[in-house]
Amino acid sequence: MKLEVTRNVVKDLWPLCRAGEASPDSKTLVDAFLAEDSAYASKLKESQALGSVVPAVNLSPDAERRLLNEAQRNARLKLQIIGGAIAAAALLAFVGLAGAIWLAVFRFGGG
């Protein structure tokens, strides 16, 4: 069974080829496809040029850890705020229900 190589397959393999992490067979496959589809080869080269505009960020492991800790702290704070809002809404609903029951029993029921 012969499989057809499509633009999607090449699009998936392209980053690996650029990074030098693709197998020789994958690189040969991509190169052969792009040799036949020059329009798509141009698109990929343009996207590669755009990618080089964005500077690479190399963080030390310590800086990565600090960023991760800050993100976790922010996530916990958001969860606490959401939990507090839910608790406040539940308390208000309980107070409203208790008030309605009190009015029904003592104000209207006591006659």
N, C-alpha and C positions, 0 to 999 in steps of 0.2 A: 504494500500500500504506500503510495507516494503522497506526502502531505504538501499542501500548498503554503508557501510563505507569503504572508500578507503584510501590509503596512503596519498593522497592529503588532504583529510578531516582531518586526524590525524596531518599532517604537519601544517595545519592552526590552529588547536586547541592546539598543543604542546606548543607554547610560552605562551598562556594563562594559561595552566596547570602549567607550570614551575613557572610563576609569582604568582600563587595562585589566579588568577582572573577568572578562568573558573568555571562554575556551577558544582555542584556535579554530575549531569547527564553527562556533557561533560567529566569530569575527569574519570568517570566510563567507558564511551565509549572508551576513549583513552587507559585506562589501559587494558580493555578487548581486544582491537585490538592488543596492543603491546604484550600481553601474548600469542597471537596466531601467531604473526609475529616477532619472536625473532631476525631475521636478521635486520629488520627495526628498532626494539627497540635498537639494538646495534649501528646502524647508528645515531639515534637521540641522544643517550648517548655520542657518540664520538663528535658530533657537539656541544653538551652542554659543553663538556670538552674544546673544542677549544674556545668557547665563553667566558669561564672564564679566558683565557689568556689575553684578551683585558681588560685593566683596565677601570672601570667605571669612568666617568667624572661627577662630581657633581659641577655645577656652581651656584653661588649665582644669584638671580634675577638681581642684578646690573651688574654682569659680562655678563649674557646673553643679557641684554639690550645693553651693550657696543659692544658686538660682532655683534648683529643685526644692530646697527647703523653703524658700520664699513662696514658691508656687503652692506647695503643700499647706503652708500657713494661711495663704489667701483662700485656698479651697475650704479649709476648716472654718475660717471666719465666715465665709458665705453660707456654709451649712449651719453654723450657729445662728446667723441672722434669719435664715429661712425657718429653722426650728423655733426660734423665738416668735416669729410672726405667726406660725401655726399655733403655738401655745397661746398667744394673745387672742387669736381668733376663736380658739376653743373656749377660753375663759369668758370672752364677751358673749359667745353663744350660750354658755351655761348661765351667766348672769341674766341674760335676756329671757331665757326659758324659766329660770327661777322667779324672775319678776313677773312674768306672765302667769305662772302658777299661783304666786302669792296674790296677785290681783284677782284671779278667778276664784280663789278660795275665800279670802278675807274680805275683799271689797264687794264682790258680786254675790258670793255664796252665803255670806253672813247675814244678809238682808236687813 
